[in-house]
Amino acid sequence: MKLSECPVRATADVIDGKWKPMIVNALKAKPLRFGQLLRTLPEASRKVVTEQLRELELEGIISRTAFGNHWQRVEYSLTGYGRTLVPVLTLMADWGMKHQRRKSGFGARAVEHRTSQQQGDSQVEEPA
């Protein structure tokens, strides 16, 4: 199968971006104004959030509604189509939490293994 034909790749392309999954997650409960959305992403820059919002809008995942002058009040919400992405991201989040726990368990076991190995090495006498 070619990469361009892979349905998983198509999904990944839509949510590819550091903040896109978090934007979708923030909008799943209710529409948010730009400032409110930024407050849910305190580590994200205004520029990057703006770019990723535009990309999500082009994909039909979110809609942008301007009230009054275009700069006075803008609200973002998930489209009906965008809502179909929420269960996908929920499953990814569940898997991610399990993976993080697994990795931290491996990390602890690896440290334990190295420590016991080092202790075992120090108990072995050097040949004369």
TORPA-899334 format. One line per 2 residues: number of its first residue (from 1); for each residue x, y, z of N, C-alpha, C, O. Coordinates in Angstrom, 2 decimals. Layout:
N
NUM = X,Y,Z,X,Y,Z,X,Y,Z,X,Y,Z | ...
END
This chain:
128
1 = 0.85,-1.18,0.00,0.00,0.00,0.00,0.89,1.24,0.00,1.89,1.31,0.71 | 0.51,2.20,-0.80,1.24,3.46,-0.84,0.87,4.29,0.37,-0.25,4.19,0.89
3 = 1.79,5.11,0.82,1.55,5.97,1.98,0.33,6.85,1.75,-0.47,7.06,2.66 | 0.19,7.38,0.55,-0.94,8.27,0.24,-2.29,7.55,0.28,-3.33,8.20,0.38
5 = -2.28,6.22,0.21,-3.52,5.43,0.24,-3.87,4.95,1.65,-4.95,4.40,1.85 | -3.00,5.16,2.60,-3.20,4.63,3.95,-4.23,5.47,4.71,-4.03,6.67,4.90
7 = -5.35,4.85,5.15,-6.37,5.62,5.87,-5.88,6.14,7.22,-6.35,7.19,7.68 | -4.96,5.45,7.85,-4.42,5.94,9.13,-3.61,7.21,8.88,-3.65,8.14,9.68
9 = -2.88,7.23,7.78,-2.11,8.43,7.41,-3.04,9.61,7.17,-2.73,10.73,7.55 | -4.18,9.36,6.53,-5.15,10.43,6.27,-5.64,11.04,7.58,-5.77,12.25,7.70
11 = -5.90,10.18,8.56,-6.33,10.66,9.88,-5.21,11.44,10.54,-5.44,12.53,11.07 | -4.02,10.89,10.52,-2.87,11.54,11.15,-2.60,12.90,10.51,-2.22,13.85,11.21
13 = -2.78,13.01,9.20,-2.56,14.29,8.52,-3.50,15.38,9.04,-3.11,16.54,9.15 | -4.74,15.01,9.36,-5.72,15.99,9.85,-5.35,16.48,11.24,-5.47,17.67,11.53
15 = -4.89,15.58,12.10,-4.59,15.97,13.49,-3.12,16.22,13.72,-2.69,16.43,14.85 | -2.34,16.20,12.63,-0.90,16.45,12.74,-0.66,17.90,13.13,-1.08,18.82,12.42
17 = -0.01,18.09,14.22,0.26,19.43,14.73,0.25,19.35,16.23,-0.56,18.64,16.83 | 1.11,20.08,16.83,1.28,19.99,18.28,0.00,20.29,19.05,-0.24,19.69,20.10
19 = -0.83,21.21,18.56,-1.98,21.68,19.33,-3.33,21.24,18.78,-4.35,21.43,19.45 | -3.38,20.67,17.59,-4.67,20.33,16.98,-5.51,19.38,17.84,-6.69,19.65,18.04
21 = -4.95,18.29,18.34,-5.78,17.43,19.19,-6.30,18.16,20.43,-7.43,17.91,20.87 | -5.49,19.04,20.98,-5.91,19.78,22.18,-6.97,20.83,21.83,-7.84,21.12,22.65
23 = -6.89,21.39,20.65,-7.91,22.34,20.19,-9.25,21.62,20.06,-10.28,22.09,20.54 | -9.22,20.47,19.40,-10.45,19.69,19.23,-11.02,19.31,20.60,-12.22,19.40,20.83
25 = -10.14,18.88,21.49,-10.57,18.51,22.84,-11.21,19.69,23.57,-12.22,19.53,24.25 | -10.62,20.86,23.44,-11.14,22.05,24.12,-12.50,22.44,23.57,-13.35,22.96,24.31
27 = -12.73,22.20,22.29,-13.99,22.61,21.65,-15.09,21.56,21.75,-16.22,21.82,21.34 | -14.78,20.39,22.27,-15.81,19.34,22.30,-16.95,19.66,23.26,-18.07,19.20,23.05
29 = -16.68,20.42,24.31,-17.73,20.74,25.29,-18.62,21.89,24.81,-19.84,21.84,24.95 | -17.99,22.92,24.24,-18.77,24.08,23.80,-17.91,24.97,22.92,-16.68,24.86,22.92
31 = -18.55,25.84,22.15,-17.78,26.80,21.34,-17.00,27.74,22.26,-17.42,28.05,23.37 | -15.85,28.19,21.77,-15.01,29.10,22.55,-14.55,30.26,21.68,-14.33,30.12,20.48
33 = -14.43,31.42,22.32,-13.82,32.56,21.65,-12.31,32.33,21.62,-11.78,31.50,22.36 | -11.63,33.05,20.76,-10.19,32.85,20.57,-9.43,32.99,21.88,-8.57,32.17,22.19
35 = -9.72,34.02,22.65,-9.03,34.23,23.93,-9.25,33.09,24.90,-8.33,32.68,25.60 | -10.48,32.59,24.96,-10.80,31.46,25.83,-10.01,30.23,25.40,-9.48,29.49,26.23
37 = -9.95,30.02,24.10,-9.22,28.88,23.56,-7.74,28.98,23.90,-7.11,28.00,24.30 | -7.17,30.18,23.75,-5.77,30.38,24.10,-5.50,30.06,25.56,-4.45,29.51,25.90
39 = -6.44,30.41,26.43,-6.25,30.13,27.86,-6.24,28.64,28.16,-5.66,28.21,29.16 | -6.88,27.84,27.32,-6.85,26.38,27.53,-5.53,25.78,27.05,-5.23,24.62,27.34
41 = -4.76,26.56,26.31,-3.47,26.12,25.75,-2.37,27.09,26.18,-1.79,27.76,25.32 | -2.07,27.19,27.47,-1.17,28.23,27.96,0.25,28.19,27.37,0.94,29.21,27.36
43 = 0.68,27.03,26.89,2.03,26.92,26.34,2.09,27.23,24.85,3.18,27.33,24.28 | 0.94,27.37,24.22,0.90,27.58,22.78,1.00,29.06,22.44,0.46,29.91,23.15
45 = 1.70,29.34,21.35,1.79,30.74,20.92,0.54,31.09,20.11,-0.08,30.24,19.48 | 0.20,32.35,20.15,-0.96,32.87,19.43,-0.85,32.54,17.93,-1.83,32.16,17.30
47 = 0.34,32.69,17.39,0.58,32.47,15.96,0.32,31.01,15.58,-0.36,30.74,14.59 | 0.85,30.08,16.36,0.69,28.66,16.04,-0.77,28.24,16.18,-1.28,27.49,15.35
49 = -1.44,28.70,17.23,-2.85,28.36,17.41,-3.67,28.89,16.23,-4.54,28.19,15.71 | -3.39,30.11,15.81,-4.09,30.69,14.66,-3.89,29.83,13.41,-4.85,29.55,12.69
51 = -2.64,29.43,13.15,-2.34,28.60,11.98,-3.08,27.26,12.05,-3.65,26.81,11.06 | -3.06,26.65,13.22,-3.68,25.34,13.34,-5.21,25.43,13.29,-5.86,24.52,12.78
53 = -5.77,26.51,13.80,-7.21,26.73,13.66,-7.58,26.86,12.19,-8.58,26.29,11.75 | -6.78,27.59,11.44,-7.06,27.75,10.00,-7.01,26.40,9.28,-7.86,26.11,8.43
55 = -6.01,25.58,9.62,-5.89,24.26,8.99,-7.08,23.37,9.34,-7.61,22.68,8.47 | -7.50,23.40,10.60,-8.66,22.60,11.01,-9.94,23.10,10.33,-10.83,22.31,10.01
57 = -10.02,24.40,10.12,-11.17,24.97,9.42,-11.18,24.51,7.96,-12.23,24.15,7.43 | -10.02,24.52,7.31,-9.93,24.07,5.91,-10.32,22.60,5.77,-10.88,22.20,4.74
59 = -10.04,21.79,6.79,-10.39,20.36,6.77,-11.86,20.12,7.11,-12.35,19.00,7.00 | -12.57,21.18,7.54,-13.97,21.03,7.89,-14.19,20.49,9.30,-15.28,20.03,9.62
61 = -13.16,20.57,10.13,-13.24,20.05,11.51,-13.85,21.09,12.44,-14.63,20.75,13.33 | -13.50,22.34,12.24,-14.05,23.42,13.07,-14.68,24.48,12.18,-14.40,24.57,10.99
63 = -15.53,25.27,12.78,-16.08,26.42,12.08,-15.73,27.68,12.87,-15.60,27.66,14.09 | -15.58,28.75,12.14,-15.23,30.05,12.71,-16.40,30.98,12.43,-16.79,31.17,11.27
65 = -16.95,31.56,13.49,-18.07,32.48,13.33,-17.67,33.84,13.89,-17.27,33.95,15.05 | -17.78,34.87,13.05,-17.44,36.23,13.48,-18.73,36.98,13.81,-19.71,36.92,13.06
67 = -18.71,37.67,14.93,-19.84,38.49,15.35,-19.40,39.95,15.30,-18.31,40.28,15.75 | -20.24,40.82,14.74,-19.85,42.23,14.61,-18.71,42.35,13.62,-18.68,41.64,12.62
69 = -17.78,43.25,13.91,-16.59,43.35,13.07,-15.80,42.06,13.22,-15.85,41.42,14.27 | -15.08,41.69,12.18,-14.39,40.39,12.17,-13.41,40.24,13.33,-13.08,39.11,13.69
71 = -12.94,41.30,13.90,-11.95,41.21,14.98,-12.55,41.35,16.37,-11.88,41.06,17.36 | -13.81,41.79,16.46,-14.41,42.04,17.76,-14.68,40.76,18.54,-14.30,40.64,19.70
73 = -15.34,39.81,17.90,-15.65,38.57,18.58,-15.70,37.45,17.56,-16.53,37.44,16.66 | -14.80,36.49,17.73,-14.77,35.33,16.86,-14.93,34.10,17.74,-14.29,33.99,18.79
75 = -15.78,33.21,17.31,-16.03,32.00,18.09,-15.72,30.78,17.23,-16.04,30.73,16.04 | -15.10,29.80,17.86,-14.75,28.56,17.17,-15.58,27.43,17.77,-15.81,27.38,18.98
77 = -16.02,26.52,16.91,-16.77,25.36,17.38,-16.47,24.17,16.46,-16.01,24.34,15.33 | -16.74,22.99,16.98,-16.58,21.80,16.15,-17.76,21.71,15.19,-18.89,22.02,15.56
79 = -17.49,21.30,14.00,-18.57,21.02,13.04,-19.13,19.63,13.38,-18.55,18.91,14.19 | -20.23,19.28,12.75,-20.75,17.92,12.92,-19.70,16.90,12.51,-19.51,15.88,13.17
81 = -19.03,17.19,11.41,-17.96,16.31,10.93,-16.81,16.28,11.94,-16.24,15.22,12.19 | -16.47,17.42,12.51,-15.40,17.49,13.50,-15.71,16.67,14.74,-14.82,16.10,15.36
83 = -17.00,16.60,15.10,-17.40,15.80,16.27,-17.10,14.31,16.07,-16.92,13.58,17.04 | -17.04,13.86,14.81,-16.73,12.45,14.56,-15.28,12.13,14.90,-14.91,10.96,15.02
85 = -14.47,13.16,15.05,-13.06,12.97,15.41,-12.88,12.79,16.92,-11.86,12.24,17.35 | -13.83,13.23,17.73,-13.71,13.17,19.19,-13.51,11.73,19.69,-12.60,11.52,20.50
87 = -14.30,10.74,19.26,-14.07,9.38,19.75,-12.69,8.83,19.35,-12.08,8.06,20.10 | -12.21,9.23,18.19,-10.88,8.80,17.74,-9.82,9.34,18.70,-8.92,8.61,19.13
89 = -9.92,10.62,19.02,-8.96,11.24,19.93,-9.09,10.68,21.35,-8.10,10.56,22.07 | -10.31,10.33,21.75,-10.52,9.73,23.07,-9.81,8.38,23.15,-9.15,8.09,24.15
91 = -9.94,7.58,22.11,-9.23,6.29,22.08,-7.72,6.49,22.08,-6.99,5.75,22.73 | -7.27,7.49,21.34,-5.83,7.78,21.32,-5.34,8.23,22.70,-4.25,7.84,23.13
93 = -6.14,9.03,23.38,-5.77,9.49,24.72,-5.71,8.32,25.69,-4.79,8.23,26.50 | -6.68,7.42,25.62,-6.67,6.23,26.48,-5.41,5.40,26.23,-4.74,4.98,27.18
95 = -5.11,5.16,24.97,-3.92,4.39,24.62,-2.67,5.12,25.10,-1.74,4.49,25.61 | -2.64,6.43,24.94,-1.48,7.22,25.36,-1.23,7.13,26.86,-0.09,7.03,27.30
97 = -2.31,7.15,27.65,-2.15,7.03,29.11,-1.60,5.65,29.48,-0.72,5.53,30.33 | -2.14,4.60,28.83,-1.63,3.25,29.08,-0.16,3.15,28.69,0.64,2.54,29.39
99 = 0.16,3.75,27.57,1.55,3.71,27.09,2.49,4.45,28.04,3.59,3.97,28.32 | 2.06,5.60,28.54,2.88,6.34,29.49,3.12,5.52,30.76,4.24,5.48,31.27
101 = 2.07,4.87,31.26,2.22,4.03,32.45,3.18,2.87,32.16,4.02,2.53,32.99 | 3.04,2.28,31.00,3.90,1.16,30.60,5.35,1.62,30.52,6.26,0.95,31.01
103 = 5.56,2.77,29.90,6.92,3.30,29.77,7.52,3.61,31.13,8.69,3.30,31.38 | 6.74,4.21,32.02,7.27,4.54,33.34,7.55,3.26,34.11,8.49,3.22,34.91
105 = 6.77,2.22,33.89,7.04,0.92,34.50,8.31,0.31,33.97,9.10,-0.25,34.73 | 8.51,0.42,32.66,9.75,-0.08,32.06,10.94,0.69,32.60,11.99,0.11,32.87
107 = 10.77,1.99,32.74,11.86,2.83,33.25,12.26,2.40,34.64,13.45,2.30,34.94 | 11.29,2.14,35.50,11.57,1.71,36.87,12.23,0.34,36.87,13.17,0.10,37.63
109 = 11.72,-0.56,36.02,12.32,-1.90,35.96,13.73,-1.84,35.39,14.61,-2.59,35.82 | 13.96,-0.95,34.43,15.29,-0.83,33.85,16.29,-0.33,34.88,17.42,-0.81,34.95
111 = 15.87,0.65,35.68,16.74,1.18,36.74,17.01,0.08,37.75,18.14,-0.10,38.20 | 15.95,-0.65,38.13,16.07,-1.76,39.07,17.04,-2.79,38.54,17.91,-3.28,39.27
113 = 16.90,-3.12,37.27,17.76,-4.12,36.63,19.22,-3.66,36.61,20.13,-4.43,36.92 | 19.44,-2.39,36.23,20.82,-1.86,36.20,21.43,-1.86,37.59,22.60,-2.21,37.76
115 = 20.64,-1.47,38.59,21.13,-1.41,39.97,21.50,-2.80,40.46,22.57,-2.99,41.05 | 20.63,-3.79,40.21,20.94,-5.14,40.67,22.13,-5.71,39.90,22.92,-6.48,40.45
117 = 22.25,-5.33,38.63,23.39,-5.78,37.83,24.68,-5.20,38.39,25.68,-5.90,38.53 | 24.65,-3.90,38.71,25.84,-3.24,39.25,26.21,-3.83,40.60,27.39,-4.03,40.88
119 = 25.23,-4.10,41.44,25.50,-4.70,42.74,26.08,-6.09,42.55,27.01,-6.47,43.26 | 25.56,-6.84,41.59,26.07,-8.18,41.31,27.49,-8.11,40.80,28.32,-8.97,41.13
121 = 27.80,-7.09,39.97,29.15,-6.92,39.43,30.13,-6.62,40.55,31.26,-7.11,40.52 | 29.73,-5.83,41.52,30.66,-5.44,42.59,30.90,-6.60,43.55,31.89,-6.60,44.28
123 = 29.98,-7.59,43.55,30.17,-8.73,44.45,31.04,-9.81,43.81,31.54,-10.69,44.50 | 31.23,-9.72,42.49,32.07,-10.71,41.82,33.52,-10.32,42.02,33.92,-9.18,41.77
125 = 34.28,-11.30,42.47,35.70,-11.00,42.72,36.46,-10.98,41.42,36.16,-11.74,40.49 | 37.43,-10.11,41.36,38.30,-10.04,40.20,39.25,-11.22,40.22,39.75,-11.60,41.28
127 = 39.50,-11.83,39.05,40.48,-12.93,39.03,41.87,-12.41,39.33,42.22,-11.29,38.94 | 42.68,-13.20,40.03,44.02,-12.76,40.43,45.02,-12.98,39.34,46.19,-12.67,39.50
END
